Amino acid sequence: MSRFIVKFAPETDAYALWSLVVDGPVAVGSRAEVTRDRIELYGPSDRLDAAFAAADARGTSSIHGVGRWDDPVVVAATGTCCGELQRADLAEFCAHMLAQNHDRAAALLTLDEDDV
């Protein structure tokens, strides 16, 4: 699956629909907002409720565990660079990316050596 849902923190109603194609968010918001955006972008899915339940329980719906609560980093990209993103910075990174503030998003990454 090239997309999965990541929940920012256990006690919040804040999620990102994460794309492995771009290594970043394609939608961010509450469960209702991400559901709406997911359907607008990719059409309906009968697996969406299960994906949110997995994200609520584990921090992610990724079958590979990308973005689990206990996973300290995720791989993320801004379009001009790629690196490791601290899970604690996930919400801020997503906000910058969706606002097209790529430089601010990139500042949150530990860059891969190939990108430095």
C-alpha positions in Angstrom: 0.0 0.0 0.0 1.4 3.4 -1.0 -0.6 5.3 1.6 -1.3 5.0 5.3 -2.7 7.0 8.2 -0.5 8.3 11.0 -2.0 9.7 14.2 0.1 12.6 15.7 -0.5 11.8 19.3 -2.7 9.3 21.3 -4.9 11.9 22.9 -5.6 14.0 19.8 -8.0 13.9 16.9 -5.2 14.8 14.5 -4.0 12.6 11.6 -2.0 12.6 8.4 -2.7 10.6 5.3 0.9 9.8 4.4 2.1 8.9 0.9 5.1 6.6 0.3 5.3 8.0 -3.2 6.2 11.5 -1.9 7.3 10.4 1.6 5.0 13.0 3.1 1.5 14.1 3.8 -1.2 14.4 1.2 -3.9 15.3 3.8 -3.8 16.5 7.4 -6.6 17.2 9.9 -9.2 15.6 12.1 -10.5 12.1 11.4 -13.4 13.6 9.6 -11.2 15.9 7.5 -8.7 13.2 6.5 -11.6 10.9 5.6 -13.1 13.6 3.4 -9.8 14.4 1.7 -8.9 10.7 1.3 -12.2 10.1 -0.5 -11.8 13.2 -2.7 -8.2 12.2 -3.7 -8.6 8.5 -4.1 -12.2 7.5 -3.9 -14.1 5.5 -1.3 -12.5 2.7 0.6 -14.0 -0.1 2.7 -10.7 -0.3 4.7 -10.8 3.3 6.0 -12.4 2.5 9.4 -9.9 -0.3 10.0 -7.0 2.1 9.0 -8.1 4.7 11.6 -8.6 2.0 14.2 -5.0 0.8 13.6 -3.7 4.4 13.7 -5.5 5.0 17.0 -4.0 1.8 18.5 -0.5 1.8 17.1 0.0 5.3 15.8 -0.1 4.1 12.2 -2.1 2.0 9.8 1.1 1.0 7.9 1.4 -2.8 7.7 5.2 -2.3 7.9 4.9 -0.3 11.2 6.1 3.0 9.7 5.2 5.7 12.2 4.4 3.5 15.2 4.2 5.2 18.6 7.6 3.7 19.5 9.2 4.5 16.2 11.3 7.6 16.9 11.8 8.6 13.3 10.1 8.4 9.9 11.6 9.0 6.5 10.2 12.2 5.0 10.8 14.3 1.9 10.1 17.9 0.9 10.5 17.6 -2.8 14.1 19.0 -2.7 15.5 16.8 0.1 14.9 13.7 2.0 15.8 12.7 5.6 14.7 11.4 8.9 11.9 13.2 10.7 11.5 12.9 14.5 8.1 11.5 15.2 7.6 14.4 17.7 7.9 16.9 14.8 5.4 15.1 12.6 2.5 17.5 13.1 4.7 20.6 12.5 6.3 19.0 9.4 2.9 18.2 7.9 1.6 21.7 8.6 4.6 23.2 6.8 4.4 20.9 3.9 0.7 21.5 3.3 1.3 25.3 3.6 4.1 24.9 0.9 6.7 26.1 3.5 9.2 23.5 2.2 12.3 25.3 3.7 10.7 25.2 7.2 9.7 21.6 6.7 13.2 20.7 5.6 14.7 22.3 8.6 13.0 19.6 10.7 14.8 16.8 8.8 18.1 15.1 9.5 19.2 14.9 5.9 20.5 11.8 4.3 24.2 12.1 3.5 23.5 12.0 -0.2 21.4 15.2 0.1 24.0 17.3 2.1 
